[in-house]
Amino acid sequence: MDKTLWNRDFILLTLSNFLLCITYYALISTLPIYLAVNLHADNSAIGIVLAVYTIASVLVRPFSGFALDKFGRKMIFLAALILYTAVFVGYIVAISIAFITLLRFMQGLGWGVATISGATMAVDIMPANKRGEGIGFYSLSTTLGMSVGPIIGLFIARQWDYMAMFWGLLLISSLGALSGYLVKIPRNATPAIANLNLNLHNLFEPKALSSSFNLLIVMMAYGGLLSFVALYGREVGVQNTSLFFLIFAIGIAISRITVGKVFDKHGPARILTLCLILDIFGFAMLALLKTPMGYFASAMIIGFGNGVVFPVFQTMVNNLAEPSHRGAANSTLYTALDLGMGSGMVAVGIISEHTSLSISFLICALLCIAGLVLFRRYVLGYYLKHVRF
């Protein structure tokens, strides 16, 4: 297998992930407006439509990891890409909220499987001694998709209409599926296990549980931030709250470009400790320094800190898991990611309703402190004891 990180297949797989993320984040920013304006949906209906996507992803992730380990990566990956892409045709012809809710559930299934499949294949392709760097760059494609997706979706919808946007996203997703189809995975890199049984051990990787729980705690803070930071911006006198997300994405991009080589050389201790401290400081600044300058400065600090968290934990669980069990390892981690994000959104919503968003973000800082303590006191030691190389 080619020992160069930037080989043909890694580039194609990263491109596929980037294109799919463009469509995913374009829909997040535009679908609520489409539902409200074109289908006259109220906020509760919009919330249900958005929620079923996450529910579908959470439900399918453990089983997708099992399927990847049992049947191999490529077939599952392509099936998920086809399902995800085909749903865009449904958006074009949908005329009811109920039908769009069904489409969102189906697309959530495709997204949940495709993201785990792509991440697992990326680890299979990249050299083991460059795994931290490789996961950092692969994760960067998600960040870039998150940055440009809303811009593309809103631009097409404003210049033409939402039907044109759905057609455009169908084209982009099709190109992503084509890129995924062209990826070639060496047979010895994807050890399918035909006699793998469906049980808890094969649905969830035990060695990934501590890192995944650690990730869940930190992602609760992140989920609350994404859901309510725009609303909080209005409270502190910021008009253009979208600039927060741009600065946030820049912070993530900078950290993910640099994190991989640091991890490969020094391991997770230094880089993750530093970045969790930055997250704590950033959330405290956001909550206490109630000015536009504090608002935007915290975006860069939290973005840089949070940009490290997921790729570091992903590298850790893939270093711990056997190659034949990477599907389960990645599904365990992604399930924790979804649960953390979702529970954080709900928790911050409830807390802020009874207190304030400022206090909610202070609690987010406390969650990051809890994540740092757990990492230093238990997760890091477990990793160093059980890491495979």
Secondary structure, 3 states (H helix, E strand, C coil): CCCCCCCHHHHHHHHHHHHHHHHHHHHHHHHHHHHHHHCCCCHHHHHHHHHHHHHHHHHHHHHHHHHHHHHCHHHHHHHHHHHHHHHHHHHHHCCCHHHHHHHHHHHHHHHHHHHHHHHHHHHHHCCHHHHHHHHHHHHHHHHHHHHHHHHHHHHHHHHCCHHHHHHHHHHHHHHHHHHHHCCCCCHHHCCCCCCCCCCHHHHCCHHHHHHHHHHHHHHHHHHHHHHHHHHHHHHCCCCCCHHHHHHHHHHHHHHHHHHHHHHHHHCHHHHHHHHHHHHHHHHHHHHHCCCHHHHHHHHHHHHHHHHHHHHHHHHHHHHHCCHHHHHHHHHHHHHHHHHHHHHHHHHHHHHHHHCCHHHHHHHHHHHHHHHHHHHHHHHHHHHHHHCCC
